[in-house]
Amino acid sequence: MRKIIFAYSLLLFLTACKNEEKSKLIDNSNIKNTQKNKNQSQISTSDKNSSSKIIETGIYQDKDSLYHLKYNLEVGKTYSFNSKEINKQTITFRGKSQSMTQETYDPINFKVTDTKDNKYTLEVKMGGKKIITKAEGKEFTFDTHGKQPTDPNQARMWKIYKAISEVSFTVDMDVYGNLSNIKGLDAIYTKAKNSLSGDLKGKQLDDFVLAFKKGFNAETFKTQFENSMMKFPTKGLKIGEKWNNDPSRKNQGYNQLIQVNDQSAEVKVQGIIPSKSDSKVIDGVTYKISVKGSQNGKIIMNKNSGWISNANFNITVTETRSAKKGNESEQVIQKTENNTYIN
C-alpha cells in the first residue's frame, strides 16, 4: 500500500509541475517563416561614393568585402514555404517507455504581385494543415484535404483550417524583410465564422471568433514573420562570423555564416538551453526536477534572392523528475525531440 500511495503522490507532482522550458532557435530564422524566392531580378542601387551603380543580388559583397543581405524577389513568382515538423515524446517510468509522434505539415505561398520603392507586395495564401499522430500502435490523421474528423472539436478545427486555406491576404515587405500594410484579414475572420455557424450560435460563436483573432491578427503575423526572417547585421558579415540580432538572447545562442558560393549561402544556427534543476520537500517526500537540452540547425539561402532554399532544425529536451522518501524512490524521464524541415 505504501508503494501505491508513493507512486500516486509522484504522479500528482508530475501533473502539478509543468515544464516551462520553451526554446526558440536564435532569430527564429527557422520554423514557421515565410519563404519566397528562387532566382530573381536584380536590384540596382547607387554607390554613395561613386556615380556608378552596383548590381546587388540577395547576398552580395560590398567594397568592404563583407557580405550583406537584401531580399531580391521577382514579380509574378510564387515562393512556397512548406514546413514539416516531427515531434517525438518518449516517457520512461518504472522501466517501461511510451512514445508519441506527431507530424505536422503547414504549407504557405507568397506571390509577388508588385514592387515599388524597394517594397514588394505579396499575396499570402495558406495551404491547409495536415497532422499525423502515432501512439500506442494507433494512427490518427487530420487533413484539410481529406475527410472531416468525427470528433466534434477536431471537426471544428478542420472546418476553420479548410475555410481559411481558401482565402488570401496581402502584405508589403521591404528589401530587409520588414512587414507593413497587412490587408484582407477580415475576409479570413468572416470565412472562419461562417464555417462554424452550423455548430456554434450567438455569444459562443462570437467568443470563438474573438479567440481566433487574438491568435491570428496583423500584429502576431508581422511579429512571427519578421522574427523568422534571416537578417544580416547592417555592418555586414565575414565568413565564420557569429551574430545574434536579438540583444535579449545574446547569451542563448548565435547564427554563423559558414560559406557563400555562386548559388547559395549557408548559415549555422546554434542555440543554448540552460540546464535547470529544482527540488522541494512535501510531506517528507523529496521531489526533484532537472531539465537539459540542445538545439541546432542549418539554413541554405538562395544567393540571388536571399531567401531560404531549405533548412532543418533540431531541438532536444530531456526532463527528469524524481520522488524519494527513505529507501523508496521513483523516477520519470521525459525526452522530447523536435525536428523541423523547410521545403
C-alpha beads as a LAMMPS data file, in Angstrom:
LAMMPS data file: protein, C-alpha beads

343 atoms
342 bonds

1 atom types
1 bond types

-500.0 500.0 xlo xhi
-500.0 500.0 ylo yhi
-500.0 500.0 zlo zhi

Masses

1 110.0

Atoms # bond

1 1 1 0.000 0.000 0.000
2 1 1 2.829 2.391 0.794
3 1 1 4.250 1.798 -2.676
4 1 1 0.947 2.648 -4.331
5 1 1 0.485 5.827 -2.278
6 1 1 4.052 6.854 -3.003
7 1 1 3.653 6.336 -6.742
8 1 1 0.362 8.225 -6.690
9 1 1 1.969 11.187 -4.938
10 1 1 4.638 11.257 -7.622
11 1 1 2.016 11.329 -10.363
12 1 1 0.256 14.214 -8.603
13 1 1 3.531 16.059 -8.544
14 1 1 4.066 15.378 -12.254
15 1 1 0.613 16.749 -13.015
16 1 1 1.099 19.864 -10.929
17 1 1 4.516 20.746 -12.327
18 1 1 4.754 21.711 -15.978
19 1 1 7.884 22.081 -17.994
20 1 1 8.405 25.765 -18.590
21 1 1 11.395 25.250 -20.834
22 1 1 10.228 26.597 -24.182
23 1 1 13.069 27.325 -26.565
24 1 1 13.282 29.110 -29.906
25 1 1 16.121 28.939 -32.336
26 1 1 18.100 32.110 -32.469
27 1 1 16.458 34.840 -34.502
28 1 1 13.811 32.218 -35.174
29 1 1 15.400 32.014 -38.581
30 1 1 13.760 28.647 -38.807
31 1 1 10.384 27.373 -38.123
32 1 1 7.192 28.893 -39.194
33 1 1 8.652 31.519 -41.504
34 1 1 7.712 32.831 -44.798
35 1 1 9.701 31.813 -47.748
36 1 1 9.673 33.130 -51.109
37 1 1 12.377 33.090 -53.621
38 1 1 14.363 31.487 -56.239
39 1 1 16.262 33.313 -58.997
40 1 1 15.191 36.872 -59.410
41 1 1 15.518 40.252 -60.987
42 1 1 18.411 42.233 -59.597
43 1 1 18.193 45.488 -57.659
44 1 1 20.276 48.459 -58.732
45 1 1 21.359 50.867 -56.017
46 1 1 23.611 53.913 -56.148
47 1 1 27.019 53.772 -54.523
48 1 1 27.299 56.732 -52.166
49 1 1 30.941 57.193 -53.114
50 1 1 30.526 56.804 -56.847
51 1 1 28.212 57.809 -59.641
52 1 1 28.304 54.252 -60.992
53 1 1 25.725 51.670 -59.940
54 1 1 26.404 48.412 -58.159
55 1 1 24.274 45.421 -59.099
56 1 1 23.351 43.674 -55.874
57 1 1 21.945 40.184 -55.653
58 1 1 20.219 38.988 -52.486
59 1 1 23.515 38.163 -50.793
60 1 1 26.413 40.272 -52.039
61 1 1 29.858 41.572 -51.128
62 1 1 30.312 45.308 -50.932
63 1 1 33.545 47.287 -51.156
64 1 1 34.189 46.396 -47.539
65 1 1 34.450 42.715 -48.624
66 1 1 31.734 41.884 -46.113
67 1 1 28.552 40.035 -47.038
68 1 1 25.247 41.914 -46.974
69 1 1 21.658 40.790 -47.490
70 1 1 18.785 42.412 -49.357
71 1 1 15.826 40.343 -50.445
72 1 1 15.611 40.291 -54.212
73 1 1 12.239 38.953 -55.410
74 1 1 10.728 38.644 -58.865
75 1 1 7.265 39.972 -59.687
76 1 1 4.891 37.223 -60.790
77 1 1 6.668 34.414 -58.969
78 1 1 5.207 32.385 -56.121
79 1 1 7.558 31.440 -53.322
80 1 1 6.434 28.474 -51.287
81 1 1 7.273 27.959 -47.645
82 1 1 6.471 24.368 -46.752
83 1 1 7.276 23.278 -43.217
84 1 1 7.283 19.759 -41.835
85 1 1 7.611 19.350 -38.088
86 1 1 8.186 15.986 -36.413
87 1 1 7.754 15.991 -32.667
88 1 1 8.519 12.793 -30.726
89 1 1 7.914 12.468 -27.000
90 1 1 9.050 9.448 -25.001
91 1 1 8.187 8.912 -21.341
92 1 1 10.023 6.254 -19.337
93 1 1 8.574 5.165 -15.968
94 1 1 9.380 2.035 -13.967
95 1 1 11.456 0.622 -16.787
96 1 1 8.734 0.949 -19.397
97 1 1 8.618 3.523 -22.187
98 1 1 5.745 5.005 -24.133
99 1 1 6.192 7.185 -27.190
100 1 1 4.017 9.501 -29.221
101 1 1 4.996 11.046 -32.541
102 1 1 3.239 13.906 -34.269
103 1 1 3.999 15.093 -37.789
104 1 1 2.633 18.498 -38.805
105 1 1 2.600 19.887 -42.334
106 1 1 1.989 23.614 -42.906
107 1 1 2.279 24.932 -46.470
108 1 1 2.098 28.647 -47.225
109 1 1 2.601 30.515 -50.510
110 1 1 3.732 34.067 -51.220
111 1 1 3.122 35.503 -54.662
112 1 1 4.891 38.741 -55.575
113 1 1 2.287 40.914 -57.279
114 1 1 4.107 44.255 -57.388
115 1 1 7.282 46.095 -56.409
116 1 1 7.749 49.807 -55.768
117 1 1 10.132 51.960 -53.735
118 1 1 12.131 48.945 -52.514
119 1 1 8.963 47.239 -51.291
120 1 1 7.242 44.094 -52.504
121 1 1 3.507 43.450 -52.392
122 1 1 2.921 39.805 -51.506
123 1 1 -0.280 37.805 -51.800
124 1 1 -0.312 35.302 -48.958
125 1 1 -2.250 32.048 -49.115
126 1 1 -2.201 29.260 -46.562
127 1 1 -2.462 25.748 -47.943
128 1 1 -4.347 23.984 -45.174
129 1 1 -2.968 21.693 -42.482
130 1 1 -2.122 18.036 -42.053
131 1 1 -1.310 16.359 -38.737
132 1 1 -0.436 12.678 -38.307
133 1 1 -0.404 11.410 -34.726
134 1 1 1.033 7.993 -33.833
135 1 1 0.771 6.483 -30.357
136 1 1 0.357 3.013 -28.844
137 1 1 0.212 1.357 -32.238
138 1 1 -2.569 3.616 -33.469
139 1 1 -2.519 6.386 -36.053
140 1 1 -4.807 9.382 -36.469
141 1 1 -4.730 11.744 -39.443
142 1 1 -6.098 15.275 -39.501
143 1 1 -6.019 16.569 -43.080
144 1 1 -7.930 19.503 -44.525
145 1 1 -7.559 17.841 -47.936
146 1 1 -9.095 14.655 -46.568
147 1 1 -12.198 13.619 -44.648
148 1 1 -13.704 15.703 -41.861
149 1 1 -12.970 14.174 -38.416
150 1 1 -15.860 12.653 -36.474
151 1 1 -14.750 14.163 -33.149
152 1 1 -16.699 17.472 -32.718
153 1 1 -13.720 19.523 -31.540
154 1 1 -11.465 18.153 -34.267
155 1 1 -14.222 18.782 -36.801
156 1 1 -14.431 22.463 -35.835
157 1 1 -10.713 22.983 -36.258
158 1 1 -10.835 21.107 -39.557
159 1 1 -13.566 23.434 -40.820
160 1 1 -11.595 26.532 -39.810
161 1 1 -8.304 25.452 -41.373
162 1 1 -10.063 24.346 -44.541
163 1 1 -12.031 27.600 -44.789
164 1 1 -9.090 29.958 -44.317
165 1 1 -6.974 28.000 -46.809
166 1 1 -9.384 29.230 -49.473
167 1 1 -8.783 32.931 -48.711
168 1 1 -5.718 35.091 -49.343
169 1 1 -4.496 38.387 -47.889
170 1 1 -1.755 40.849 -48.828
171 1 1 1.285 42.347 -47.124
172 1 1 4.088 44.723 -48.059
173 1 1 7.674 43.677 -47.376
174 1 1 10.764 45.837 -47.815
175 1 1 14.100 44.502 -49.063
176 1 1 15.253 43.944 -45.472
177 1 1 12.354 41.662 -44.545
178 1 1 10.258 44.171 -42.604
179 1 1 6.478 43.884 -42.949
180 1 1 3.788 46.568 -43.239
181 1 1 0.338 47.300 -44.676
182 1 1 -1.326 43.954 -43.923
183 1 1 -4.728 43.825 -45.608
184 1 1 -7.500 41.279 -46.051
185 1 1 -7.626 39.561 -42.663
186 1 1 -11.303 40.478 -42.190
187 1 1 -12.167 38.127 -45.052
188 1 1 -10.392 35.322 -43.194
189 1 1 -12.278 36.053 -39.972
190 1 1 -15.588 36.054 -41.865
191 1 1 -14.725 32.777 -43.559
192 1 1 -13.788 31.196 -40.223
193 1 1 -17.000 32.424 -38.594
194 1 1 -19.202 31.190 -41.430
195 1 1 -17.531 27.773 -41.336
196 1 1 -18.747 27.296 -37.734
197 1 1 -22.163 28.920 -37.985
198 1 1 -23.779 25.486 -38.094
199 1 1 -22.008 24.328 -34.918
200 1 1 -21.992 27.417 -32.703
201 1 1 -24.521 30.196 -32.168
202 1 1 -24.697 33.655 -30.641
203 1 1 -22.186 34.544 -27.965
204 1 1 -20.495 31.161 -28.174
205 1 1 -19.695 31.746 -31.852
206 1 1 -18.597 35.340 -31.223
207 1 1 -16.300 34.266 -28.376
208 1 1 -14.750 31.584 -30.548
209 1 1 -14.036 34.046 -33.362
210 1 1 -12.612 36.560 -30.856
211 1 1 -10.214 33.916 -29.570
212 1 1 -9.241 33.117 -33.158
213 1 1 -8.485 36.803 -33.806
214 1 1 -6.271 37.000 -30.726
215 1 1 -4.162 34.149 -32.052
216 1 1 -4.091 35.310 -35.661
217 1 1 -4.009 39.022 -36.411
218 1 1 -1.868 41.611 -38.177
219 1 1 0.391 42.152 -35.170
220 1 1 1.046 38.465 -34.474
221 1 1 1.641 37.703 -38.153
222 1 1 4.053 40.636 -38.507
223 1 1 5.974 39.609 -35.383
224 1 1 6.237 35.964 -36.397
225 1 1 7.204 36.879 -39.950
226 1 1 9.923 39.337 -39.016
227 1 1 11.336 37.159 -36.245
228 1 1 11.546 34.311 -38.716
229 1 1 13.399 36.256 -41.410
230 1 1 17.115 35.888 -41.845
231 1 1 18.713 39.303 -41.342
232 1 1 22.391 40.147 -41.541
233 1 1 23.808 42.898 -39.309
234 1 1 23.843 46.307 -41.013
235 1 1 27.639 46.387 -40.951
236 1 1 27.822 43.113 -42.897
237 1 1 29.424 39.745 -42.156
238 1 1 32.626 37.898 -42.897
239 1 1 32.811 34.130 -43.328
240 1 1 32.827 32.425 -39.940
241 1 1 31.411 35.417 -38.103
242 1 1 28.746 34.843 -35.441
243 1 1 25.880 37.194 -34.661
244 1 1 22.579 37.497 -32.863
245 1 1 20.046 40.154 -33.853
246 1 1 18.136 39.943 -30.572
247 1 1 20.059 41.565 -27.665
248 1 1 17.755 39.893 -25.136
249 1 1 19.011 36.480 -26.333
250 1 1 22.666 37.453 -26.512
251 1 1 23.881 34.564 -24.368
252 1 1 21.409 31.990 -25.651
253 1 1 22.965 31.146 -28.990
254 1 1 24.042 32.531 -32.311
255 1 1 23.903 32.410 -36.104
256 1 1 27.123 31.849 -38.015
257 1 1 27.844 32.498 -41.691
258 1 1 29.605 29.314 -42.814
259 1 1 30.085 29.829 -46.534
260 1 1 28.899 31.676 -49.633
261 1 1 29.267 30.336 -53.168
262 1 1 27.849 31.287 -56.553
263 1 1 24.465 29.689 -55.850
264 1 1 23.871 29.755 -52.108
265 1 1 24.906 30.765 -48.605
266 1 1 24.984 28.506 -45.563
267 1 1 24.166 29.679 -42.057
268 1 1 24.615 27.606 -38.924
269 1 1 22.123 28.105 -36.106
270 1 1 23.261 27.144 -32.615
271 1 1 21.044 27.563 -29.574
272 1 1 21.727 27.161 -25.883
273 1 1 19.177 25.726 -23.485
274 1 1 20.458 26.456 -19.972
275 1 1 20.280 23.449 -17.658
276 1 1 17.871 23.918 -14.771
277 1 1 17.161 21.986 -11.609
278 1 1 14.928 22.382 -8.582
279 1 1 13.855 20.402 -5.555
280 1 1 11.279 20.624 -2.790
281 1 1 10.138 18.559 0.167
282 1 1 6.425 17.905 0.677
283 1 1 5.151 15.708 3.474
284 1 1 8.562 14.093 3.863
285 1 1 8.886 13.328 0.144
286 1 1 11.757 14.977 -1.753
287 1 1 10.800 15.913 -5.290
288 1 1 13.444 16.864 -7.829
289 1 1 13.276 18.093 -11.387
290 1 1 16.058 18.768 -13.887
291 1 1 15.943 19.948 -17.477
292 1 1 18.689 19.965 -20.075
293 1 1 18.669 20.297 -23.816
294 1 1 20.318 21.329 -27.040
295 1 1 19.305 22.976 -30.283
296 1 1 20.984 23.438 -33.630
297 1 1 20.198 23.865 -37.273
298 1 1 21.349 24.732 -40.768
299 1 1 19.886 27.173 -43.286
300 1 1 20.677 27.237 -47.007
301 1 1 19.788 30.553 -48.648
302 1 1 19.477 31.244 -52.353
303 1 1 22.285 33.704 -53.140
304 1 1 20.380 35.509 -55.868
305 1 1 17.172 36.086 -53.903
306 1 1 18.374 35.844 -50.305
307 1 1 15.518 33.511 -49.415
308 1 1 15.630 30.122 -47.775
309 1 1 16.052 27.208 -50.179
310 1 1 15.933 24.627 -47.419
311 1 1 16.593 24.355 -43.708
312 1 1 16.487 21.892 -40.846
313 1 1 16.412 22.429 -37.096
314 1 1 16.639 20.109 -34.122
315 1 1 15.641 20.744 -30.511
316 1 1 16.094 18.047 -27.880
317 1 1 14.958 18.470 -24.265
318 1 1 15.292 15.867 -21.523
319 1 1 13.328 16.359 -18.321
320 1 1 13.908 14.146 -15.291
321 1 1 11.522 14.115 -12.326
322 1 1 12.008 12.055 -9.194
323 1 1 10.468 11.496 -5.791
324 1 1 12.231 9.936 -2.808
325 1 1 11.228 9.051 0.720
326 1 1 13.554 6.980 2.815
327 1 1 14.669 3.981 0.763
328 1 1 11.841 4.321 -1.722
329 1 1 12.252 6.290 -4.933
330 1 1 10.577 6.743 -8.295
331 1 1 11.768 8.465 -11.458
332 1 1 10.148 9.628 -14.662
333 1 1 12.197 10.661 -17.706
334 1 1 10.544 12.597 -20.500
335 1 1 12.525 13.172 -23.693
336 1 1 11.167 15.475 -26.381
337 1 1 12.817 15.745 -29.780
338 1 1 11.591 18.219 -32.357
339 1 1 12.827 18.266 -35.953
340 1 1 11.637 20.941 -38.365
341 1 1 12.298 20.932 -42.090
342 1 1 11.674 23.792 -44.503
343 1 1 10.885 22.876 -48.101

Bonds

1 1 1 2
2 1 2 3
3 1 3 4
4 1 4 5
5 1 5 6
6 1 6 7
7 1 7 8
8 1 8 9
9 1 9 10
10 1 10 11
11 1 11 12
12 1 12 13
13 1 13 14
14 1 14 15
15 1 15 16
16 1 16 17
17 1 17 18
18 1 18 19
19 1 19 20
20 1 20 21
21 1 21 22
22 1 22 23
23 1 23 24
24 1 24 25
25 1 25 26
26 1 26 27
27 1 27 28
28 1 28 29
29 1 29 30
30 1 30 31
31 1 31 32
32 1 32 33
33 1 33 34
34 1 34 35
35 1 35 36
36 1 36 37
37 1 37 38
38 1 38 39
39 1 39 40
40 1 40 41
41 1 41 42
42 1 42 43
43 1 43 44
44 1 44 45
45 1 45 46
46 1 46 47
47 1 47 48
48 1 48 49
49 1 49 50
50 1 50 51
51 1 51 52
52 1 52 53
53 1 53 54
54 1 54 55
55 1 55 56
56 1 56 57
57 1 57 58
58 1 58 59
59 1 59 60
60 1 60 61
61 1 61 62
62 1 62 63
63 1 63 64
64 1 64 65
65 1 65 66
66 1 66 67
67 1 67 68
68 1 68 69
69 1 69 70
70 1 70 71
71 1 71 72
72 1 72 73
73 1 73 74
74 1 74 75
75 1 75 76
76 1 76 77
77 1 77 78
78 1 78 79
79 1 79 80
80 1 80 81
81 1 81 82
82 1 82 83
83 1 83 84
84 1 84 85
85 1 85 86
86 1 86 87
87 1 87 88
88 1 88 89
89 1 89 90
90 1 90 91
91 1 91 92
92 1 92 93
93 1 93 94
94 1 94 95
95 1 95 96
96 1 96 97
97 1 97 98
98 1 98 99
99 1 99 100
100 1 100 101
101 1 101 102
102 1 102 103
103 1 103 104
104 1 104 105
105 1 105 106
106 1 106 107
107 1 107 108
108 1 108 109
109 1 109 110
110 1 110 111
111 1 111 112
112 1 112 113
113 1 113 114
114 1 114 115
115 1 115 116
116 1 116 117
117 1 117 118
118 1 118 119
119 1 119 120
120 1 120 121
121 1 121 122
122 1 122 123
123 1 123 124
124 1 124 125
125 1 125 126
126 1 126 127
127 1 127 128
128 1 128 129
129 1 129 130
130 1 130 131
131 1 131 132
132 1 132 133
133 1 133 134
134 1 134 135
135 1 135 136
136 1 136 137
137 1 137 138
138 1 138 139
139 1 139 140
140 1 140 141
141 1 141 142
142 1 142 143
143 1 143 144
144 1 144 145
145 1 145 146
146 1 146 147
147 1 147 148
148 1 148 149
149 1 149 150
150 1 150 151
151 1 151 152
152 1 152 153
153 1 153 154
154 1 154 155
155 1 155 156
156 1 156 157
157 1 157 158
158 1 158 159
159 1 159 160
160 1 160 161
161 1 161 162
162 1 162 163
163 1 163 164
164 1 164 165
165 1 165 166
166 1 166 167
167 1 167 168
168 1 168 169
169 1 169 170
170 1 170 171
171 1 171 172
172 1 172 173
173 1 173 174
174 1 174 175
175 1 175 176
176 1 176 177
177 1 177 178
178 1 178 179
179 1 179 180
180 1 180 181
181 1 181 182
182 1 182 183
183 1 183 184
184 1 184 185
185 1 185 186
186 1 186 187
187 1 187 188
188 1 188 189
189 1 189 190
190 1 190 191
191 1 191 192
192 1 192 193
193 1 193 194
194 1 194 195
195 1 195 196
196 1 196 197
197 1 197 198
198 1 198 199
199 1 199 200
200 1 200 201
201 1 201 202
202 1 202 203
203 1 203 204
204 1 204 205
205 1 205 206
206 1 206 207
207 1 207 208
208 1 208 209
209 1 209 210
210 1 210 211
211 1 211 212
212 1 212 213
213 1 213 214
214 1 214 215
215 1 215 216
216 1 216 217
217 1 217 218
218 1 218 219
219 1 219 220
220 1 220 221
221 1 221 222
222 1 222 223
223 1 223 224
224 1 224 225
225 1 225 226
226 1 226 227
227 1 227 228
228 1 228 229
229 1 229 230
230 1 230 231
231 1 231 232
232 1 232 233
233 1 233 234
234 1 234 235
235 1 235 236
236 1 236 237
237 1 237 238
238 1 238 239
239 1 239 240
240 1 240 241
241 1 241 242
242 1 242 243
243 1 243 244
244 1 244 245
245 1 245 246
246 1 246 247
247 1 247 248
248 1 248 249
249 1 249 250
250 1 250 251
251 1 251 252
252 1 252 253
253 1 253 254
254 1 254 255
255 1 255 256
256 1 256 257
257 1 257 258
258 1 258 259
259 1 259 260
260 1 260 261
261 1 261 262
262 1 262 263
263 1 263 264
264 1 264 265
265 1 265 266
266 1 266 267
267 1 267 268
268 1 268 269
269 1 269 270
270 1 270 271
271 1 271 272
272 1 272 273
273 1 273 274
274 1 274 275
275 1 275 276
276 1 276 277
277 1 277 278
278 1 278 279
279 1 279 280
280 1 280 281
281 1 281 282
282 1 282 283
283 1 283 284
284 1 284 285
285 1 285 286
286 1 286 287
287 1 287 288
288 1 288 289
289 1 289 290
290 1 290 291
291 1 291 292
292 1 292 293
293 1 293 294
294 1 294 295
295 1 295 296
296 1 296 297
297 1 297 298
298 1 298 299
299 1 299 300
300 1 300 301
301 1 301 302
302 1 302 303
303 1 303 304
304 1 304 305
305 1 305 306
306 1 306 307
307 1 307 308
308 1 308 309
309 1 309 310
310 1 310 311
311 1 311 312
312 1 312 313
313 1 313 314
314 1 314 315
315 1 315 316
316 1 316 317
317 1 317 318
318 1 318 319
319 1 319 320
320 1 320 321
321 1 321 322
322 1 322 323
323 1 323 324
324 1 324 325
325 1 325 326
326 1 326 327
327 1 327 328
328 1 328 329
329 1 329 330
330 1 330 331
331 1 331 332
332 1 332 333
333 1 333 334
334 1 334 335
335 1 335 336
336 1 336 337
337 1 337 338
338 1 338 339
339 1 339 340
340 1 340 341
341 1 341 342
342 1 342 343
